[in-house]
Amino acid sequence: MRRVGRVVVVAAAIVFAYLAYVYLTLPDVRPLRTTPPRTTAFIELRAQQARDKGATPRRDQRWIAYSRISPNLQRAVIVAEDSRFWEHAGIDVEEIEKSIEINWARGGFTRGASTITQQLAKNLYLSPSKNPVRKLRELLITRRLEAELSKKRILELYLNEIEWGDGIYGAEAAARRYFGTSASGLGPDQSALLAAAIINPRVLNTAHPTRRLVIRQKLIRSRMGDVRPPESTKPAALDPTPEVPVRDEPVPDTPATFGMPSPSVAEPSRAEPRDERPEPDSVPREAVPTPAPPSPAGPGICSCAWGHPHALAAPRLASLFAWGPTPMRAAGADSLVAAAAGAIN
């Protein structure tokens, strides 16, 4: 009996030590308050994938301030990706519960519940793998982003870093590439089309919309009127969003264009391009989507964007389970256990 007790104590100590290690090696997100990241784990993953194929990595990205992004695009992205964006604290417990119910009924993981903040955490620091440890790091980074940044800043980072095509990152580059205008000049229909493609921009080509993409665009467009862009919820000292572009030119040593013309308007083509992968769901999260193709697996990337994975000073270990400025509801604990098993993307 004593032997069993010792084994339990040793196992608990190992688990606790591992959790402490995961927490203490999380990236420091505080520089994101005022400084855009020089690169992201997702951008580096795409670059490595291109090099593995013998191709030159492409990166067209132009950083702009939140105030220079059209409210139409802000509304469309929130409708498409996270309708409760400013109501939750980074993790949408209600969506997780819905996903668990639907996935259980279908007998597989066919519906996700990742929020905009979770997607940002993954894009900035992590790989797209389904590894439970990676998912745990994502949840912890998500809560840290919500604690340190305002909702407006989180959305600004997301809209400047998200992939919108092969080598196209951010709203400004996408607006200029597909519509020949700036991100501030995007109209409702253009914004809905861009938001509809976020789920898989390499399959859902904004320049040549398929029927499913157009259906998804119309559904998002019909719901945009009920959404208001989020307001800052942090004091001004914590939300110094610049009013001028931080980086208004393509990243050095990377081409701004890749020989692909920028159409003035994206119209649905009569002949739909042939996709090598199955098309993802054609409706936003509120309706039940069809299964989306899995994210490409890549190497585990979780080093800090500022150059060292141990940039964060070790706080009190008790804060390991602090979940940010807003307390989680009791129902969240059970859902998060299921989330760690892969119920969310």
VEXMIDREN-854799 format. One record per residue (C-alpha): residue number from 1; x, y, z. Coordinates in pm, 1 decimal, padded with zeros to 6 digits. Each point is the difference from the previous one (the first is absolute). Layout:
<rec seq="NUM" u="X" v="Y" w="Z"/>
...
END
This chain:
<rec seq="1" u="00000.0" v="00000.0" w="00000.0"/>
<rec seq="2" u="00285.1" v="00232.1" w="00083.4"/>
<rec seq="3" u="00157.4" v="-00080.8" w="-00333.8"/>
<rec seq="4" u="-00317.7" v="00100.6" w="-00183.3"/>
<rec seq="5" u="-00010.5" v="00323.1" w="00197.2"/>
<rec seq="6" u="00357.8" v="00079.0" w="-00096.7"/>
<rec seq="7" u="-00073.8" v="-00063.7" w="-00365.3"/>
<rec seq="8" u="-00297.3" v="00235.6" w="00014.0"/>
<rec seq="9" u="00204.4" v="00271.2" w="00169.4"/>
<rec seq="10" u="00283.5" v="-00032.9" w="-00253.3"/>
<rec seq="11" u="-00243.9" v="00009.0" w="-00292.8"/>
<rec seq="12" u="-00171.5" v="00308.9" w="00141.3"/>
<rec seq="13" u="00335.8" v="00168.6" w="00049.9"/>
<rec seq="14" u="00101.7" v="-00073.9" w="-00359.9"/>
<rec seq="15" u="-00327.0" v="00138.3" w="-00136.1"/>
<rec seq="16" u="00025.8" v="00310.2" w="00216.0"/>
<rec seq="17" u="00362.1" v="00058.2" w="-00104.8"/>
<rec seq="18" u="-00092.1" v="-00038.3" w="-00366.5"/>
<rec seq="19" u="-00289.6" v="00245.4" w="00028.8"/>
<rec seq="20" u="00230.1" v="00244.7" w="00173.8"/>
<rec seq="21" u="00251.9" v="-00038.2" w="-00282.4"/>
<rec seq="22" u="-00268.7" v="00059.4" w="-00264.7"/>
<rec seq="23" u="-00117.8" v="00311.7" w="00179.7"/>
<rec seq="24" u="00342.8" v="00148.9" w="00067.6"/>
<rec seq="25" u="00108.7" v="-00045.2" w="-00363.3"/>
<rec seq="26" u="-00300.5" v="00180.1" w="-00144.3"/>
<rec seq="27" u="00087.9" v="00300.3" w="-00220.6"/>
<rec seq="28" u="-00020.5" v="00351.0" w="00139.3"/>
<rec seq="29" u="-00291.2" v="00168.8" w="-00177.7"/>
<rec seq="30" u="00042.8" v="00341.7" w="00161.6"/>
<rec seq="31" u="00205.4" v="00148.0" w="-00289.2"/>
<rec seq="32" u="-00303.9" v="-00055.8" w="-00222.2"/>
<rec seq="33" u="-00169.5" v="00292.7" w="00174.9"/>
<rec seq="34" u="00201.1" v="00244.9" w="-00209.2"/>
<rec seq="35" u="00215.8" v="-00198.6" w="-00244.0"/>
<rec seq="36" u="-00111.6" v="-00223.2" w="-00287.7"/>
<rec seq="37" u="00180.1" v="-00334.4" w="-00026.4"/>
<rec seq="38" u="00281.9" v="-00017.2" w="-00252.6"/>
<rec seq="39" u="-00120.5" v="-00344.8" w="-00104.3"/>
<rec seq="40" u="-00225.9" v="-00277.6" w="00127.1"/>
<rec seq="41" u="00023.1" v="-00374.8" w="00044.0"/>
<rec seq="42" u="-00256.3" v="-00047.7" w="-00277.5"/>
<rec seq="43" u="00188.7" v="00221.4" w="-00246.3"/>
<rec seq="44" u="00320.6" v="-00186.2" w="00076.5"/>
<rec seq="45" u="-00179.7" v="-00332.4" w="-00047.6"/>
<rec seq="46" u="-00125.1" v="00107.6" w="-00344.0"/>
<rec seq="47" u="00349.5" v="00117.5" w="-00090.1"/>
<rec seq="48" u="00147.2" v="-00335.4" w="00100.0"/>
<rec seq="49" u="-00264.3" v="-00184.9" w="-00199.9"/>
<rec seq="50" u="00092.7" v="00207.4" w="-00306.0"/>
<rec seq="51" u="00371.1" v="-00067.2" w="00047.6"/>
<rec seq="52" u="-00067.4" v="-00372.5" w="00036.7"/>
<rec seq="53" u="-00158.0" v="00011.6" w="-00345.5"/>
<rec seq="54" u="00295.8" v="00190.1" w="-00143.0"/>
<rec seq="55" u="-00199.9" v="00322.4" w="-00033.8"/>
<rec seq="56" u="00074.0" v="00351.2" w="00123.2"/>
<rec seq="57" u="-00216.6" v="00097.4" w="00298.9"/>
<rec seq="58" u="-00252.6" v="00271.3" w="-00078.6"/>
<rec seq="59" u="-00107.4" v="00268.5" w="00242.3"/>
<rec seq="60" u="-00214.2" v="00300.0" w="-00087.6"/>
<rec seq="61" u="-00093.0" v="00176.9" w="00324.3"/>
<rec seq="62" u="-00068.6" v="00365.4" w="00079.9"/>
<rec seq="63" u="-00070.4" v="00084.1" w="00361.0"/>
<rec seq="64" u="-00267.1" v="00265.0" w="00061.6"/>
<rec seq="65" u="-00169.8" v="00136.9" w="00311.3"/>
<rec seq="66" u="-00341.8" v="-00114.0" w="00117.1"/>
<rec seq="67" u="-00148.7" v="00337.8" w="-00094.1"/>
<rec seq="68" u="00100.4" v="-00057.4" w="-00363.7"/>
<rec seq="69" u="-00182.0" v="-00332.2" w="-00031.8"/>
<rec seq="70" u="-00352.7" v="00028.2" w="-00133.3"/>
<rec seq="71" u="-00273.3" v="-00058.5" w="00261.7"/>
<rec seq="72" u="-00166.0" v="-00214.1" w="-00267.2"/>
<rec seq="73" u="00290.8" v="-00244.5" w="00013.2"/>
<rec seq="74" u="00007.9" v="00006.9" w="00379.3"/>
<rec seq="75" u="-00369.5" v="-00092.9" w="00013.2"/>
<rec seq="76" u="00029.5" v="-00265.7" w="-00269.7"/>
<rec seq="77" u="00293.5" v="-00174.6" w="00168.7"/>
<rec seq="78" u="-00175.1" v="-00003.1" w="00337.6"/>
<rec seq="79" u="-00313.5" v="-00149.4" w="-00159.1"/>
<rec seq="80" u="00200.2" v="-00266.8" w="-00181.4"/>
<rec seq="81" u="00250.6" v="-00096.5" w="00268.9"/>
<rec seq="82" u="-00117.9" v="00100.9" w="00347.5"/>
<rec seq="83" u="-00344.6" v="00155.2" w="00043.6"/>
<rec seq="84" u="00045.7" v="00027.2" w="00378.8"/>
<rec seq="85" u="00345.2" v="00156.1" w="-00028.9"/>
<rec seq="86" u="-00041.3" v="00280.5" w="00251.8"/>
<rec seq="87" u="-00226.9" v="-00197.0" w="00233.1"/>
<rec seq="88" u="00238.7" v="-00281.4" w="00096.0"/>
<rec seq="89" u="00342.7" v="00012.9" w="00164.5"/>
<rec seq="90" u="00186.7" v="-00174.7" w="-00280.2"/>
<rec seq="91" u="-00166.2" v="-00340.6" w="00028.7"/>
<rec seq="92" u="-00364.1" v="-00034.5" w="-00105.1"/>
<rec seq="93" u="-00137.5" v="-00261.5" w="00237.8"/>
<rec seq="94" u="-00343.1" v="-00002.6" w="-00165.2"/>
<rec seq="95" u="00149.9" v="-00073.9" w="-00341.3"/>
<rec seq="96" u="00214.6" v="-00274.9" w="00148.8"/>
<rec seq="97" u="-00307.7" v="-00162.8" w="00151.6"/>
<rec seq="98" u="-00183.3" v="00021.2" w="-00333.5"/>
<rec seq="99" u="00298.4" v="-00149.1" w="-00180.6"/>
<rec seq="100" u="00021.9" v="-00287.1" w="00246.4"/>
<rec seq="101" u="-00369.1" v="-00080.4" w="-00049.2"/>
<rec seq="102" u="00024.1" v="00011.4" w="-00379.8"/>
<rec seq="103" u="00327.3" v="-00195.1" w="-00012.8"/>
<rec seq="104" u="-00142.1" v="-00262.5" w="00234.8"/>
<rec seq="105" u="-00311.5" v="-00038.1" w="-00215.1"/>
<rec seq="106" u="00207.4" v="-00034.5" w="-00316.8"/>
<rec seq="107" u="00256.2" v="-00229.7" w="00153.7"/>
<rec seq="108" u="00301.2" v="00214.1" w="-00086.2"/>
<rec seq="109" u="00159.8" v="00342.0" w="00026.0"/>
<rec seq="110" u="-00181.5" v="00183.5" w="-00278.7"/>
<rec seq="111" u="-00069.1" v="00338.3" w="00162.6"/>
<rec seq="112" u="00239.2" v="00231.3" w="00177.2"/>
<rec seq="113" u="-00043.2" v="00286.5" w="00242.9"/>
<rec seq="114" u="00325.0" v="00195.2" w="-00017.4"/>
<rec seq="115" u="-00040.5" v="00369.2" w="00071.6"/>
<rec seq="116" u="00182.7" v="00283.8" w="-00173.3"/>
<rec seq="117" u="00235.8" v="00024.4" w="00298.3"/>
<rec seq="118" u="00075.5" v="-00372.3" w="-00015.1"/>
<rec seq="119" u="00071.0" v="00022.6" w="-00372.2"/>
<rec seq="120" u="00230.2" v="00294.9" w="00062.3"/>
<rec seq="121" u="00188.3" v="-00191.4" w="00270.8"/>
<rec seq="122" u="00048.6" v="-00294.3" w="-00235.2"/>
<rec seq="123" u="00108.3" v="00216.8" w="-00293.8"/>
<rec seq="124" u="00249.3" v="00198.7" w="00206.9"/>
<rec seq="125" u="00171.6" v="-00273.7" w="00197.5"/>
<rec seq="126" u="-00110.8" v="-00355.6" w="-00077.2"/>
<rec seq="127" u="-00031.8" v="-00268.2" w="-00265.4"/>
<rec seq="128" u="-00339.8" v="-00106.7" w="-00143.1"/>
<rec seq="129" u="00032.4" v="-00351.9" w="00141.8"/>
<rec seq="130" u="-00271.3" v="-00161.5" w="00214.2"/>
<rec seq="131" u="00247.6" v="-00095.7" w="00272.6"/>
<rec seq="132" u="-00162.3" v="00032.3" w="00347.5"/>
<rec seq="133" u="00311.7" v="00170.2" w="00137.9"/>
<rec seq="134" u="-00014.7" v="00253.4" w="-00282.4"/>
<rec seq="135" u="-00366.4" v="00054.6" w="00079.8"/>
<rec seq="136" u="00079.6" v="00061.1" w="00366.6"/>
<rec seq="137" u="00259.0" v="00260.6" w="-00097.3"/>
<rec seq="138" u="-00253.4" v="00161.3" w="-00231.3"/>
<rec seq="139" u="-00254.5" v="00032.6" w="00280.5"/>
<rec seq="140" u="00254.8" v="00152.3" w="00237.1"/>
<rec seq="141" u="00129.5" v="00246.0" w="-00261.0"/>
<rec seq="142" u="-00359.4" v="00090.2" w="-00087.2"/>
<rec seq="143" u="-00076.0" v="00092.5" w="00359.2"/>
<rec seq="144" u="00321.3" v="00200.1" w="00019.8"/>
<rec seq="145" u="-00087.8" v="00194.7" w="-00316.0"/>
<rec seq="146" u="-00341.7" v="00082.7" w="00141.2"/>
<rec seq="147" u="00155.1" v="00112.9" w="00330.5"/>
<rec seq="148" u="00265.1" v="00223.3" w="-00157.7"/>
<rec seq="149" u="-00168.5" v="00140.5" w="-00312.8"/>
<rec seq="150" u="-00325.7" v="00173.6" w="-00078.0"/>
<rec seq="151" u="-00255.4" v="-00159.1" w="-00230.2"/>
<rec seq="152" u="00071.4" v="00268.8" w="-00256.4"/>
<rec seq="153" u="00371.7" v="-00078.4" w="00003.0"/>
<rec seq="154" u="-00064.4" v="-00373.8" w="-00027.8"/>
<rec seq="155" u="-00219.7" v="00053.9" w="-00305.2"/>
<rec seq="156" u="00256.6" v="00238.6" w="-00149.4"/>
<rec seq="157" u="00274.7" v="-00261.0" w="00034.6"/>
<rec seq="158" u="-00223.7" v="-00271.9" w="-00141.4"/>
<rec seq="159" u="-00100.8" v="00201.1" w="-00307.2"/>
<rec seq="160" u="00361.8" v="00091.6" w="-00073.5"/>
<rec seq="161" u="00145.5" v="-00351.0" w="00035.7"/>
<rec seq="162" u="-00266.1" v="-00234.3" w="-00137.1"/>
<rec seq="163" u="00067.2" v="-00188.5" w="-00325.0"/>
<rec seq="164" u="-00215.1" v="00100.5" w="-00296.8"/>
<rec seq="165" u="00163.3" v="-00196.8" w="-00278.5"/>
<rec seq="166" u="00337.4" v="-00136.7" w="-00104.7"/>
<rec seq="167" u="00250.3" v="00242.0" w="00155.5"/>
<rec seq="168" u="-00268.6" v="00260.4" w="00074.5"/>
<rec seq="169" u="-00026.3" v="00105.7" w="00364.0"/>
<rec seq="170" u="-00219.5" v="00267.7" w="00150.2"/>
<rec seq="171" u="-00296.5" v="00208.6" w="-00107.6"/>
<rec seq="172" u="00197.4" v="00268.6" w="-00185.3"/>
<rec seq="173" u="00187.9" v="-00241.8" w="-00224.3"/>
<rec seq="174" u="-00319.6" v="-00197.4" w="-00068.6"/>
<rec seq="175" u="-00202.8" v="00310.2" w="-00083.3"/>
<rec seq="176" u="00263.0" v="00126.4" w="-00242.7"/>
<rec seq="177" u="00054.2" v="-00340.2" w="-00158.9"/>
<rec seq="178" u="-00363.2" v="-00098.5" w="-00056.0"/>
<rec seq="179" u="-00183.1" v="00331.4" w="-00030.0"/>
<rec seq="180" u="00261.7" v="00263.9" w="-00085.8"/>
<rec seq="181" u="-00088.3" v="00212.5" w="00302.8"/>
<rec seq="182" u="00118.1" v="00055.7" w="00354.8"/>
<rec seq="183" u="-00141.4" v="-00183.4" w="00301.3"/>
<rec seq="184" u="-00176.5" v="00320.8" w="00104.2"/>
<rec seq="185" u="-00191.9" v="00007.5" w="-00329.4"/>
<rec seq="186" u="-00149.4" v="-00349.4" w="00010.4"/>
<rec seq="187" u="-00375.4" v="-00011.5" w="-00046.7"/>
<rec seq="188" u="-00245.1" v="-00241.9" w="00164.4"/>
<rec seq="189" u="-00001.2" v="-00253.2" w="-00285.2"/>
<rec seq="190" u="00378.2" v="00001.4" w="-00037.2"/>
<rec seq="191" u="00042.5" v="-00035.6" w="00376.7"/>
<rec seq="192" u="-00244.2" v="-00290.9" w="00016.8"/>
<rec seq="193" u="00184.7" v="-00176.0" w="-00282.5"/>
<rec seq="194" u="00335.2" v="00035.7" w="00175.9"/>
<rec seq="195" u="-00146.9" v="-00120.0" w="00329.3"/>
<rec seq="196" u="-00158.7" v="-00298.8" w="-00171.8"/>
<rec seq="197" u="00339.9" v="-00115.9" w="-00125.4"/>
<rec seq="198" u="00179.4" v="00009.3" w="00336.4"/>
<rec seq="199" u="-00088.9" v="-00359.3" w="00083.9"/>
<rec seq="200" u="00228.5" v="-00124.8" w="-00279.8"/>
<rec seq="201" u="00133.8" v="00281.9" w="-00219.6"/>
<rec seq="202" u="00212.6" v="-00229.9" w="-00215.6"/>
<rec seq="203" u="-00305.0" v="-00196.6" w="-00108.2"/>
<rec seq="204" u="-00260.6" v="00275.3" w="00008.2"/>
<rec seq="205" u="00159.2" v="00243.4" w="-00246.3"/>
<rec seq="206" u="-00137.5" v="00351.2" w="00041.0"/>
<rec seq="207" u="00111.5" v="00093.2" w="-00351.6"/>
<rec seq="208" u="-00204.3" v="-00287.6" w="-00148.6"/>
<rec seq="209" u="-00289.8" v="-00070.5" w="00238.9"/>
<rec seq="210" u="-00162.7" v="-00340.2" w="-00018.5"/>
<rec seq="211" u="-00370.2" v="-00051.5" w="00051.2"/>
<rec seq="212" u="00052.0" v="-00104.5" w="00361.0"/>
<rec seq="213" u="00211.3" v="00305.3" w="00070.8"/>
<rec seq="214" u="-00268.3" v="00227.9" w="-00144.5"/>
<rec seq="215" u="-00268.1" v="-00170.7" w="00211.7"/>
<rec seq="216" u="00211.0" v="00046.7" w="00309.0"/>
<rec seq="217" u="00062.7" v="00363.9" w="-00096.3"/>
<rec seq="218" u="-00373.6" v="00071.0" w="-00027.9"/>
<rec seq="219" u="-00071.9" v="-00161.8" w="00335.1"/>
<rec seq="220" u="00267.7" v="00206.9" w="00172.9"/>
<rec seq="221" u="-00119.4" v="00314.9" w="-00177.3"/>
<rec seq="222" u="-00354.4" v="-00053.9" w="00125.4"/>
<rec seq="223" u="00117.8" v="-00011.8" w="00362.7"/>
<rec seq="224" u="00244.0" v="00290.6" w="-00002.0"/>
<rec seq="225" u="-00262.4" v="00257.4" w="00090.3"/>
<rec seq="226" u="-00040.6" v="-00145.3" w="00347.7"/>
<rec seq="227" u="00368.9" v="00033.8" w="00089.2"/>
<rec seq="228" u="00191.8" v="00301.1" w="00126.0"/>
<rec seq="229" u="00380.1" v="00014.8" w="-00008.5"/>
<rec seq="230" u="00137.6" v="-00046.3" w="00353.2"/>
<rec seq="231" u="00097.5" v="00297.0" w="00209.5"/>
<rec seq="232" u="00311.0" v="00012.7" w="00216.8"/>
<rec seq="233" u="-00060.9" v="-00139.6" w="00347.9"/>
<rec seq="234" u="00342.0" v="00084.3" w="00145.5"/>
<rec seq="235" u="00136.4" v="00335.6" w="00124.5"/>
<rec seq="236" u="00177.6" v="00208.4" w="-00259.2"/>
<rec seq="237" u="00337.5" v="-00091.0" w="00149.3"/>
<rec seq="238" u="-00062.1" v="-00364.7" w="-00089.6"/>
<rec seq="239" u="-00143.1" v="00068.1" w="-00344.2"/>
<rec seq="240" u="00230.9" v="00238.7" w="-00188.4"/>
<rec seq="241" u="-00116.8" v="-00103.3" w="-00347.3"/>
<rec seq="242" u="00194.9" v="00214.4" w="-00246.2"/>
<rec seq="243" u="-00193.4" v="00223.3" w="-00231.8"/>
<rec seq="244" u="00255.7" v="-00041.4" w="-00280.4"/>
<rec seq="245" u="00123.1" v="-00320.0" w="-00161.4"/>
<rec seq="246" u="00270.9" v="-00173.0" w="00196.1"/>
<rec seq="247" u="00114.9" v="-00176.1" w="-00313.6"/>
<rec seq="248" u="-00160.1" v="00127.8" w="-00318.2"/>
<rec seq="249" u="00232.6" v="-00171.6" w="-00246.2"/>
<rec seq="250" u="00062.3" v="-00366.7" w="-00081.8"/>
<rec seq="251" u="00246.7" v="-00173.6" w="00228.9"/>
<rec seq="252" u="00361.6" v="00056.5" w="-00119.3"/>
<rec seq="253" u="00155.0" v="-00265.4" w="-00223.5"/>
<rec seq="254" u="-00342.3" v="-00128.5" w="-00100.0"/>
<rec seq="255" u="-00191.9" v="00093.3" w="-00315.8"/>
<rec seq="256" u="-00312.1" v="00211.5" w="00027.1"/>
<rec seq="257" u="-00158.7" v="-00173.9" w="-00297.5"/>
<rec seq="258" u="00051.9" v="-00335.8" w="-00157.5"/>
<rec seq="259" u="-00102.7" v="00055.4" w="-00358.1"/>
<rec seq="260" u="-00371.1" v="-00028.3" w="00078.4"/>
<rec seq="261" u="-00217.0" v="00291.7" w="-00117.3"/>
<rec seq="262" u="-00216.9" v="00185.2" w="00250.9"/>
<rec seq="263" u="-00357.7" v="-00002.2" w="-00128.3"/>
<rec seq="264" u="-00204.7" v="00310.6" w="00072.0"/>
<rec seq="265" u="-00288.7" v="-00214.9" w="00109.5"/>
<rec seq="266" u="-00037.2" v="-00368.4" w="00069.5"/>
<rec seq="267" u="-00291.1" v="-00150.0" w="-00188.9"/>
<rec seq="268" u="-00107.6" v="-00364.8" w="00017.3"/>
<rec seq="269" u="00143.6" v="-00186.3" w="-00296.4"/>
<rec seq="270" u="-00211.2" v="-00228.4" w="-00215.6"/>
<rec seq="271" u="00259.3" v="-00278.2" w="00005.4"/>
<rec seq="272" u="00087.6" v="-00085.7" w="00355.2"/>
<rec seq="273" u="00364.5" v="-00094.2" w="00059.8"/>
<rec seq="274" u="00072.0" v="-00355.3" w="00088.6"/>
<rec seq="275" u="00103.2" v="-00037.5" w="00363.8"/>
<rec seq="276" u="00248.7" v="-00269.5" w="00093.3"/>
<rec seq="277" u="-00142.9" v="-00015.4" w="00353.7"/>
<rec seq="278" u="-00360.6" v="-00027.5" w="00115.8"/>
<rec seq="279" u="-00170.9" v="00333.1" w="00037.3"/>
<rec seq="280" u="-00066.9" v="00112.9" w="00358.1"/>
<rec seq="281" u="-00333.4" v="00087.2" w="00145.1"/>
<rec seq="282" u="-00207.8" v="00254.2" w="-00183.0"/>
<rec seq="283" u="-00167.8" v="00169.2" w="00291.9"/>
<rec seq="284" u="00128.6" v="00188.1" w="00304.2"/>
<rec seq="285" u="00018.8" v="-00160.4" w="00341.4"/>
<rec seq="286" u="-00356.1" v="00088.1" w="00101.7"/>
<rec seq="287" u="-00135.8" v="-00250.3" w="-00249.4"/>
<rec seq="288" u="00125.4" v="-00356.9" w="00003.6"/>
<rec seq="289" u="00299.1" v="-00013.7" w="-00238.6"/>
<rec seq="290" u="00118.9" v="-00293.1" w="-00204.2"/>
<rec seq="291" u="00337.9" v="-00150.3" w="00098.1"/>
<rec seq="292" u="00294.1" v="00224.4" w="-00084.3"/>
<rec seq="293" u="00328.3" v="-00144.0" w="-00129.6"/>
<rec seq="294" u="00261.3" v="-00038.9" w="00272.6"/>
<rec seq="295" u="00271.4" v="00258.6" w="00040.5"/>
<rec seq="296" u="00336.3" v="-00101.2" w="-00150.3"/>
<rec seq="297" u="00218.6" v="-00161.2" w="00258.3"/>
<rec seq="298" u="00326.5" v="00170.6" w="00067.8"/>
<rec seq="299" u="00285.5" v="00004.5" w="00245.2"/>
<rec seq="300" u="-00077.0" v="00113.8" w="00349.8"/>
<rec seq="301" u="00073.0" v="00370.6" w="00012.7"/>
<rec seq="302" u="-00040.8" v="00171.0" w="00330.8"/>
<rec seq="303" u="00302.9" v="00220.0" w="00051.0"/>
<rec seq="304" u="-00065.0" v="00359.4" w="00092.1"/>
<rec seq="305" u="-00029.4" v="00244.6" w="-00289.2"/>
<rec seq="306" u="00234.6" v="00229.3" w="00187.8"/>
<rec seq="307" u="00293.5" v="-00238.9" w="-00030.8"/>
<rec seq="308" u="-00003.8" v="-00220.1" w="00309.6"/>
<rec seq="309" u="-00264.3" v="-00239.5" w="00136.1"/>
<rec seq="310" u="00084.0" v="00086.2" w="00360.2"/>
<rec seq="311" u="-00053.1" v="00374.1" w="-00026.7"/>
<rec seq="312" u="-00267.1" v="00003.3" w="00266.4"/>
<rec seq="313" u="00120.8" v="00038.4" w="00356.1"/>
<rec seq="314" u="-00130.2" v="-00273.7" w="00228.9"/>
<rec seq="315" u="-00298.8" v="00133.4" w="00197.6"/>
<rec seq="316" u="-00154.9" v="-00174.4" w="00296.1"/>
<rec seq="317" u="-00082.3" v="-00355.7" w="-00096.7"/>
<rec seq="318" u="-00348.2" v="00044.5" w="00140.2"/>
<rec seq="319" u="-00084.3" v="00212.3" w="-00305.0"/>
<rec seq="320" u="00026.2" v="-00314.4" w="-00215.0"/>
<rec seq="321" u="-00371.7" v="-00039.4" w="00031.2"/>
<rec seq="322" u="-00093.8" v="00369.7" w="-00013.0"/>
<rec seq="323" u="-00232.2" v="00041.8" w="-00294.5"/>
<rec seq="324" u="00031.5" v="00370.6" w="-00067.8"/>
<rec seq="325" u="-00217.5" v="00296.7" w="00090.9"/>
<rec seq="326" u="-00333.4" v="-00177.6" w="-00029.8"/>
<rec seq="327" u="-00075.5" v="-00304.4" w="00221.5"/>
<rec seq="328" u="-00099.7" v="-00312.4" w="-00185.9"/>
<rec seq="329" u="-00339.0" v="-00152.3" w="00067.2"/>
<rec seq="330" u="-00020.3" v="-00335.8" w="00168.5"/>
<rec seq="331" u="-00111.8" v="-00163.4" w="-00320.2"/>
<rec seq="332" u="00327.4" v="00097.7" w="-00167.5"/>
<rec seq="333" u="00212.0" v="-00257.4" w="00180.9"/>
<rec seq="334" u="-00178.4" v="-00301.8" w="-00142.9"/>
<rec seq="335" u="00000.8" v="00146.5" w="-00347.3"/>
<rec seq="336" u="00367.6" v="00077.7" w="00005.3"/>
<rec seq="337" u="00079.8" v="-00359.8" w="00087.7"/>
<rec seq="338" u="-00177.5" v="-00104.7" w="-00315.6"/>
<rec seq="339" u="00172.2" v="00276.6" w="-00190.5"/>
<rec seq="340" u="00339.2" v="-00134.6" w="00095.1"/>
<rec seq="341" u="-00099.5" v="-00331.0" w="-00157.1"/>
<rec seq="342" u="-00054.6" v="00174.5" w="-00334.2"/>
<rec seq="343" u="-00360.5" v="00117.5" w="00005.6"/>
<rec seq="344" u="00110.4" v="00342.1" w="-00115.9"/>
<rec seq="345" u="00228.5" v="00090.6" w="-00287.9"/>
END
